[in-house]
Amino acid sequence: MKLIPIATGLMAITLLTACGGEMAKKGSADTMAEASAMNNNDLYEVHHEGRIYIFDDRDVYEDFLSVGETSFRKVRIGAGPKGETIVFGLTNEDKKKMSGIASVDMYDGSLVASEDFYGEMRAEGRIYVFGSLEEMNTARVVGEVPLRYTEIGAGPKGETVVYALNSSNKKVRPDAMIAKFHKINDMK
């Protein structure tokens, strides 16, 4: 075993620490730029005919709702919680990517949702609205939202809207979530 003199070792540690500090500062700017490009503030999901369609782009989601198909997709056959096929609706920019797609990364758990996350899931004639990705993931697996506030016929086309609640807000009407749903869906 080769011994390094203490002075040389201390000097190396000092240099690494100094460089690490610079990298951390530079990394912070890069991290902020990446955060704005993450697209982790919303997720949309449609359960239809044994498939789960997942979107991270509102325009692609709305196109799917009007047409019933998505132009660009990434498919995982049988990968859903109950063996459903998962179809990720992609934007034109995402279609050639092999990684770094927000909807895929959020579904896989490798990308956390932003603090102001908004999720919308359409299943069985209902629209479920979520304020957290964790609640949305649980509803996908369990098939229901245990704590909720429901408005019958309040959707854009008369659907029942279910707002997912949690232990911290289960006793209050989710007015902020209702307002956000109405704004996002161009409802008055």
QUILIN-V239488 format. One record per run of one state. SS is the DSSP state (h for helix, s for strand, l for the rest). FROM is the first residue (numbers start at 1). LEN is the number of residues. If there is no record, write none. Layout:
# QUILIN-V239488
SS;FROM;LEN, SS;FROM;LEN
This chain:
# QUILIN-V239488
l;1;5, h;6;32, l;38;4, s;42;7, l;49;2, s;51;5, l;56;2, h;58;10, l;68;4, s;72;5, l;77;8, s;85;6, l;91;11, h;102;7, l;109;9, s;118;6, l;124;2, s;126;5, l;131;2, h;133;10, l;143;5, s;148;4, l;152;8, s;160;5, l;165;10, h;175;10, l;185;4
